[in-house]
């Protein structure tokens, strides 16, 4: 059977993988702080007798798009958004450190500061926990100050500071949970130059229009590969008929 059939099959399967990456981006168009993933195809020549006249392709996600998403004003003192480069350090379920741009913060019944999906936010000495308070302020450097219950309006106590980091994006890898981690598994050192703004959250950096156009393009490429497979099959059938006549 013509090897073009296998080339078309490979192209169609890898095209479906690229479509899955694009669909995941679209599904997270409204996810706070989400970073869209890139998909690229790499040519792999067919190894065998004769010339390298055909090539397979392999779709891969080499990195994510680290462009900043739009900032949305919420007016909630617990919401924060990073200005420019930087990440908020959080603790994962296995106790390791990971990084996110999602700044919709909240408190548990035990006063633990967490992200919107329940991950503890790290401070100077581990996860941040706050006592009951009447007012909270989060400074541009991540410093958390509160007015405890029963205190006067001018009495603000500085309790902790959100761990803000700024690793080289080339050293980061995105996990299946959408969080970023260092490739070597090490913990990043806090960076005092990272700045946040309170009362805002950062949206996803997915461009919905571009993603929809990419979906249409991938669909057409998939259909083209299917037609290639059908043509190779018809050629094989015609060749068999000619051999029978002889």
C-alpha positions, 0 to 999 in steps of 0.5 A: 500500500502507498506510504502516502496513506500512512503520511496522511494518517499521521498528519490527521492524528497530529492535527487532532492533537493541535486542535485539542490544544487550541480547544483547551485555550478556548475553554480557558478564555475566561479563566483568570491568569490563564496562559495559552499554549502554543502548538507547533509541528516538527517534520520527521522524515521517513527512514527507509530505502530510497530517497527522503521523499515523504515526511511525517510530522509531530505536533508538540507544545514547546511553551506557553504564551506569557503575554499579560492578560487584561486587568479587570477592576473588581473593587474587592480588597482581596483581589490582586493582579500582577503588574508586568512580569512576576508570579504568585507562589502557592503550595500544591496538594503534594506540598511543592511550590508552584506559580500562578497569575490568578489573583482572586484570593479568599479566606477559609474558615480557618483564616488561610489565604487561598487562591480561587481554586483553594491553593494556599498562598505562600508568604515569608514562612509558608502558607499565610494565615490571618486572624479575624479582621475588620479591614485588609490592605495588600500593598504593591509589594505584597505586604498584608496589613489588617485592622483586627477586630476591636481595634481603632480605625487607624490601627493597621498591623502588618502580618505577612507578605505574599511571596512574589517571584520572577523566574526566567520563563525559559525555566518554567514548565506548565503542569496539567493543573495549569500551574507553572513550576521550575523545570529543575523542581527547585523553589524560586527566591522571592523578588522584591521588584515584583509589583501587584495592584489590589482591587483588580484581577488579571484575565486570560491572555487567550485571543478568542478571535485568533483561536476561532480562526485557528480552529477553522484552519485546523479543521480544513487541514484535517479534511485535506489529510482525510482526502489525501488518505482517500486518494491513496486508497483509490490509487491502491484499488486502481493499481490492483485492478490493473494488475488483475487485467495483466 
